[in-house]
């Protein structure tokens, strides 16, 4: 059995304007939501993140809200 290894993600929170979003393809939705929450708090920005799909790929969509 092959272990799936997630890449190391760099989140563009500081460069985003309120209302902008990005998509992260992943099968580890709960883990990614936790990481996004922690990184947004560290960057002192408010975001909303939800499980989503894009072009047939499962992942997380992240919007900057503040």
N, CA and C atoms as an extended XYZ file, in Angstrom:
198
Properties=species:S:1:pos:R:3:atomname:S:1:resname:S:1:resid:I:1 pbc="F F F"
N         0.841       -1.182        0.000 N   UNK     1
C         0.000        0.000        0.000 CA  UNK     1
C         0.886        1.246        0.000 C   UNK     1
N         0.592        2.176       -0.876 N   UNK     2
C         1.370        3.401       -1.013 CA  UNK     2
C         0.797        4.475       -0.112 C   UNK     2
N         1.677        5.143        0.617 N   UNK     3
C         1.257        6.232        1.491 CA  UNK     3
C         1.167        7.519        0.672 C   UNK     3
N         0.041        8.231        0.813 N   UNK     4
C        -0.150        9.506        0.121 CA  UNK     4
C         0.513       10.592        0.953 C   UNK     4
N         1.403       11.328        0.339 N   UNK     5
C         2.117       12.391        1.034 CA  UNK     5
C         1.620       13.732        0.509 C   UNK     5
N         1.135       14.559        1.422 N   UNK     6
C         0.661       15.891        1.057 CA  UNK     6
C         1.872       16.802        0.842 C   UNK     6
N         1.790       17.696       -0.126 N   UNK     7
C         2.873       18.672       -0.301 CA  UNK     7
C         2.841       19.705        0.821 C   UNK     7
N         3.920       20.440        0.972 N   UNK     8
C         3.951       21.523        1.946 CA  UNK     8
C         3.311       22.735        1.294 C   UNK     8
N         2.269       23.273        1.923 N   UNK     9
C         1.503       24.361        1.336 CA  UNK     9
C         1.963       25.710        1.861 C   UNK     9
N         1.989       26.694        0.978 N   UNK    10
C         2.236       28.083        1.349 CA  UNK    10
C         0.945       28.829        1.061 C   UNK    10
N         0.364       29.434        2.071 N   UNK    11
C        -0.915       30.112        1.922 CA  UNK    11
C        -0.703       31.596        1.657 C   UNK    11
N        -1.375       32.168        0.649 N   UNK    12
C        -1.158       33.571        0.256 CA  UNK    12
C        -2.047       34.566        0.993 C   UNK    12
N        -2.339       34.326        2.273 N   UNK    13
C        -3.314       35.147        2.988 CA  UNK    13
C        -3.010       36.646        2.920 C   UNK    13
N        -1.761       37.038        3.183 N   UNK    14
C        -1.422       38.458        3.249 CA  UNK    14
C        -1.579       39.144        1.896 C   UNK    14
N        -1.384       38.426        0.807 N   UNK    15
C        -1.478       39.019       -0.533 CA  UNK    15
C        -2.906       39.053       -1.060 C   UNK    15
N        -3.837       38.432       -0.356 N   UNK    16
C        -5.218       38.346       -0.820 CA  UNK    16
C        -6.036       39.545       -0.375 C   UNK    16
N        -6.919       39.998       -1.250 N   UNK    17
C        -7.905       41.013       -0.884 CA  UNK    17
C        -9.130       40.302       -0.303 C   UNK    17
N        -9.893       41.004        0.511 N   UNK    18
C       -11.123       40.433        1.050 CA  UNK    18
C       -12.020       40.032       -0.121 C   UNK    18
N       -12.537       38.814       -0.078 N   UNK    19
C       -13.399       38.296       -1.129 CA  UNK    19
C       -12.691       37.384       -2.114 C   UNK    19
N       -11.365       37.382       -2.119 N   UNK    20
C       -10.617       36.490       -2.998 CA  UNK    20
C       -10.550       35.095       -2.387 C   UNK    20
N       -10.377       34.089       -3.253 N   UNK    21
C       -10.321       32.717       -2.768 CA  UNK    21
C        -9.271       31.921       -3.517 C   UNK    21
N        -8.941       30.763       -2.966 N   UNK    22
C        -8.079       29.810       -3.647 CA  UNK    22
C        -8.553       28.407       -3.315 C   UNK    22
N        -8.158       27.451       -4.137 N   UNK    23
C        -8.558       26.052       -3.988 CA  UNK    23
C        -7.324       25.203       -3.734 C   UNK    23
N        -7.433       24.295       -2.767 N   UNK    24
C        -6.355       23.358       -2.460 CA  UNK    24
C        -6.882       21.946       -2.689 C   UNK    24
N        -6.331       21.229       -3.676 N   UNK    25
C        -6.757       19.842       -3.865 CA  UNK    25
C        -6.173       18.957       -2.763 C   UNK    25
N        -7.026       18.174       -2.106 N   UNK    26
C        -6.576       17.271       -1.048 CA  UNK    26
C        -7.669       16.252       -0.751 C   UNK    26
N        -7.283       15.094       -0.277 N   UNK    27
C        -8.253       14.107        0.191 CA  UNK    27
C        -8.344       14.128        1.713 C   UNK    27
N        -7.473       14.910        2.358 N   UNK    28
C        -7.443       15.013        3.818 CA  UNK    28
C        -8.112       16.312        4.259 C   UNK    28
N        -9.418       16.373        4.055 N   UNK    29
C       -10.184       17.596        4.309 CA  UNK    29
C       -10.075       18.079        5.762 C   UNK    29
N       -10.352       17.237        6.772 N   UNK    30
C       -10.296       17.741        8.153 CA  UNK    30
C        -8.912       18.265        8.548 C   UNK    30
N        -7.869       17.569        8.124 N   UNK    31
C        -6.513       18.010        8.446 CA  UNK    31
C        -6.206       19.351        7.780 C   UNK    31
N        -6.615       19.511        6.523 N   UNK    32
C        -6.357       20.756        5.809 CA  UNK    32
C        -7.136       21.907        6.419 C   UNK    32
N        -8.374       21.687        6.827 N   UNK    33
C        -9.155       22.744        7.472 CA  UNK    33
C        -8.487       23.201        8.767 C   UNK    33
N        -7.929       22.264        9.518 N   UNK    34
C        -7.218       22.599       10.760 CA  UNK    34
C        -5.970       23.437       10.463 C   UNK    34
N        -5.197       23.024        9.472 N   UNK    35
C        -3.981       23.746        9.113 CA  UNK    35
C        -4.319       25.156        8.624 C   UNK    35
N        -5.349       25.278        7.810 N   UNK    36
C        -5.764       26.597        7.314 CA  UNK    36
C        -6.160       27.499        8.471 C   UNK    36
N        -6.927       26.978        9.418 N   UNK    37
C        -7.344       27.762       10.579 CA  UNK    37
C        -6.134       28.246       11.373 C   UNK    37
N        -5.198       27.360       11.639 N   UNK    38
C        -3.993       27.725       12.402 CA  UNK    38
C        -3.162       28.770       11.672 C   UNK    38
N        -2.956       28.580       10.374 N   UNK    39
C        -2.127       29.504        9.587 CA  UNK    39
C        -2.799       30.870        9.441 C   UNK    39
N        -4.125       30.889        9.310 N   UNK    40
C        -4.835       32.164        9.210 CA  UNK    40
C        -4.731       32.937       10.525 C   UNK    40
N        -4.855       32.244       11.638 N   UNK    41
C        -4.708       32.908       12.936 CA  UNK    41
C        -3.310       33.482       13.089 C   UNK    41
N        -2.290       32.729       12.676 N   UNK    42
C        -0.909       33.203       12.756 CA  UNK    42
C        -0.693       34.430       11.876 C   UNK    42
N        -1.370       34.485       10.728 N   UNK    43
C        -1.263       35.619        9.809 CA  UNK    43
C        -2.207       36.757       10.198 C   UNK    43
N        -3.031       36.536       11.208 N   UNK    44
C        -4.011       37.505       11.705 CA  UNK    44
C        -4.988       37.950       10.615 C   UNK    44
N        -5.506       36.970        9.882 N   UNK    45
C        -6.539       37.220        8.882 CA  UNK    45
C        -7.716       36.303        9.165 C   UNK    45
N        -8.890       36.712        8.702 N   UNK    46
C       -10.088       35.882        8.852 CA  UNK    46
C       -10.385       35.219        7.522 C   UNK    46
N       -10.644       33.913        7.577 N   UNK    47
C       -10.971       33.151        6.373 CA  UNK    47
C       -12.143       32.231        6.647 C   UNK    47
N       -12.798       31.812        5.582 N   UNK    48
C       -13.805       30.750        5.619 CA  UNK    48
C       -13.305       29.676        4.686 C   UNK    48
N       -13.353       28.436        5.135 N   UNK    49
C       -12.884       27.318        4.321 CA  UNK    49
C       -13.918       26.205        4.350 C   UNK    49
N       -14.173       25.631        3.189 N   UNK    50
C       -15.177       24.579        3.052 CA  UNK    50
C       -14.658       23.494        2.122 C   UNK    50
N       -15.106       22.258        2.368 N   UNK    51
C       -14.837       21.170        1.422 CA  UNK    51
C       -15.533       21.521        0.118 C   UNK    51
N       -14.851       21.264       -0.984 N   UNK    52
C       -15.370       21.645       -2.289 CA  UNK    52
C       -14.766       20.728       -3.341 C   UNK    52
N       -15.193       20.902       -4.572 N   UNK    53
C       -14.557       20.197       -5.676 CA  UNK    53
C       -14.364       21.175       -6.821 C   UNK    53
N       -13.334       20.920       -7.607 N   UNK    54
C       -13.035       21.771       -8.754 CA  UNK    54
C       -12.508       20.878       -9.862 C   UNK    54
N       -13.163       20.913      -10.987 N   UNK    55
C       -12.753       20.126      -12.148 CA  UNK    55
C       -12.560       18.648      -11.790 C   UNK    55
N       -13.462       18.141      -10.952 N   UNK    56
C       -13.434       16.738      -10.583 CA  UNK    56
C       -12.463       16.378       -9.470 C   UNK    56
N       -11.813       17.377       -8.858 N   UNK    57
C       -10.855       17.121       -7.780 CA  UNK    57
C       -11.446       17.562       -6.445 C   UNK    57
N       -11.370       16.701       -5.447 N   UNK    58
C       -11.816       17.025       -4.096 CA  UNK    58
C       -10.795       17.927       -3.436 C   UNK    58
N       -11.264       18.850       -2.619 N   UNK    59
C       -10.326       19.737       -1.936 CA  UNK    59
C       -11.034       20.709       -1.030 C   UNK    59
N       -10.356       21.831       -0.769 N   UNK    60
C       -10.848       22.872        0.129 CA  UNK    60
C       -10.788       24.213       -0.598 C   UNK    60
N       -11.870       24.971       -0.548 N   UNK    61
C       -11.917       26.328       -1.082 CA  UNK    61
C       -11.803       27.274        0.113 C   UNK    61
N       -10.912       28.259        0.027 N   UNK    62
C       -10.639       29.198        1.118 CA  UNK    62
C       -10.900       30.617        0.635 C   UNK    62
N       -11.760       31.356        1.347 N   UNK    63
C       -12.041       32.756        1.060 CA  UNK    63
C       -11.486       33.624        2.162 C   UNK    63
N       -10.890       34.740        1.805 N   UNK    64
C       -10.489       35.722        2.818 CA  UNK    64
C       -11.696       36.604        3.105 C   UNK    64
N       -12.078       36.704        4.378 N   UNK    65
C       -13.256       37.484        4.763 CA  UNK    65
C       -12.898       38.674        5.652 C   UNK    65
N       -11.659       38.798        6.033 N   UNK    66
C       -11.283       39.930        6.875 CA  UNK    66
C        -9.817       39.966        7.147 C   UNK    66
